[in-house]
Amino acid sequence: MKKAIALAVSLFLMVAIVAACGSNNKNDAGNTAGNSAATNNAAGETKEKQKIALVLPEKIGVNKFFVLMDEGFKKAGAEFGAEVKTIESTDPAGFEQNLRATVAEDYDLIITATFQAEDALKKVAAENPDKPFAIIDTVVDLPNVRSVVFREHEAAYLMGALAGLATKTNIVGAVVAMDAPLLKKYTSGFEQGLKSTNPNAQFLVNYVGSFTDPVKGKELALLQHSKGADYIAGMAAVGDNGVFEAAKEKGFYASGQDTDRNEEDPEHIVLSQLKGTDAVAYETVKAFVEGTFEYEAADYGLKEDGVGLTYVTRESKAPLNAFIGQENVDKVKAIAEDIKSGKIVVENPLAQ
């Protein structure tokens, strides 16, 4: 009897061992996948955040162009789990040093902006061909640089068209930061739109000489007003603040750039040409983190909602000024649709 019991126990143990071995063999692939998934999950949880730097060629200060860009950059970092850092520069030499420092600190992606950054980026990116870079608002033709540009001339066309419809003196002006190729997209687009609705209008243009001089901006706006301009477009970054001061003092009308400036003084600031620097900075970070980042040039215009004009392509918190008028806005909305559809082609002065 004892032998029978012992034999039964032995048989039971053998069956259990075989069954266990069979079970392990049958689930090897599943367990491997399970272990891999667990490893992946663990890696996902412990993986170091991607480091992304925004290196600017100047101080952000009150320049809405950079303020907006920085906001979009930081928003993307928070939403997509990237470690982001904005580095401001005080001069060209300092900017190049900052670019080199971010390379030395092994940032995964280095973003910069504007034509002021071109020369240094060309040098640093060429020296570091395996490092990804991106530049906003201009083109650097290198295989490791993603360039993001805007069709500012399309939005400027809309602004010029509205100015042509609204002016009572047939004289309008623009106070521009610098006589630089990129800014010709603003002045050329504006003039094309102005002449399309008011062929007899006179267009005055003066250059501040920098992006950071509101005193000079005010001086030039007063000069243009003294020549009869009842509407003056600020195209001078921080210099726009001087244009706005002059408009308030003398009672003429003005417009701003990049963000909606209308609500600052809706009695005198009657339009704002919009540029989505926040959106493109956000999309650049998002694409890099999600693995869809590509190096070809990306181009944003009216159709892509990369540029626009208050009241025409986007509502404003400020009430529409009677100087502009809803009837004129409706006319220019139709023009905007014609540009989007290709019926109207705004000439890009840089493409000549």
C-alpha positions, 0 to 999 in steps of 0.5 A, a space after each residue: 500500500 505504501 509503495 502504491 501511494 509513493 508511486 502515485 505521488 511520484 507520478 503526480 509530481 512528474 505530471 506537474 513538472 511536465 505540465 509546468 515545463 510545457 506551460 513555460 515553453 508554450 508562453 515563451 513568445 508571450 512572456 518575451 513580449 510581456 517582458 519587452 513591454 514592461 521594459 518599454 514601459 519602464 524605459 518610458 517612465 524612466 527615460 530622460 526628457 529630451 532637452 530642447 533649447 531656444 537660443 535667441 539673438 537678442 533679449 526678449 524684452 517687450 518684443 512681441 515676436 519673441 514673447 509669443 515664440 517663447 510662450 509657444 515653446 514653453 507650452 510645448 515643453 510642458 505638454 510634451 514632456 521636454 526639458 526646455 530652456 530659453 537663452 537670450 543674447 545681448 550681441 552677435 558674439 554672445 549669440 554665437 557663444 550661446 549656440 556653441 554652449 548648447 551644443 557642448 551641453 548636448 541639447 537634443 534640439 536647438 531652435 533659434 530665430 530671425 535673419 539675425 541668427 543666420 550667419 552664426 547658425 550656418 557656422 555652428 550647424 555646419 560644424 555639427 552635422 549630426 546635431 538637429 537645429 531649427 530656425 524660425 522666420 528665415 531659411 538656412 539651407 543646411 541638411 541638419 536645419 529645419 527652416 520655418 518661414 511665413 508668407 508675411 506679404 499675404 497678411 500685409 496685402 490685407 492690411 494695405 488693402 484695408 488702409 487704402 479703403 479707410 484713408 481719408 487723406 490718401 496718404 498712409 505710412 509705415 515705420 519699419 525696423 530696418 531696410 532688410 530683405 525680410 522686411 520687404 515682404 511687409 512693405 511690398 505686400 502692404 503696397 500691393 494691397 494698398 494699390 489694389 483698393 486705392 491706386 491713387 494712395 501715396 505710401 510713405 516708408 521710413 526705417 528706424 535702423 533697429 528693432 528696439 528703438 521706440 524713440 526713433 519710431 515715434 519721431 518717424 511717425 510724427 514726420 509721416 503724419 506731418 506729411 499728411 498720413 492719417 494711418 501709419 503701420 508700425 513694422 518696427 518691433 519695439 519701435 511700434 510703441 513709439 508709433 502708438 505714442 505718436 498716434 495717441 498724441 496727434 490723433 491719427 491711426 496706427 497698426 501693430 505687428 505679430 500679436 493683437 495690439 488693438 486692445 492696448 488703445 482701440 481708439 488709435 491702434 486699429 489693426 494688427 498684422 498677426 504672425 503665429 510665432 507661438 504656433 510654429 515654436 509649439 509645432 517644432 517642439 511637438 514634431 521633434 518629441 513625437 518623431 515627425 521632425 523633418 528638415 525641409 522648409 515649412 511655409 505658413 501663410 493665410 491658408 495655414 493660418 500662420 499669418 493674418 489680420 485682426 477683424 479679417 482672419 481673426 476676431 479681436 477683443 477690441 471693438 472695430 474702430 469706425 475709421 476701418 469700418 465693417 463694410 471695408 472689413 467685409 471687402 477685405 475678407 473676400 480678398 483674403 479668401 481669394 488669396 487662400 484659393 489662389 485667385 489673387 497671388 501676392 508677389 513675394 519680393 524675395 522670390 524675384 
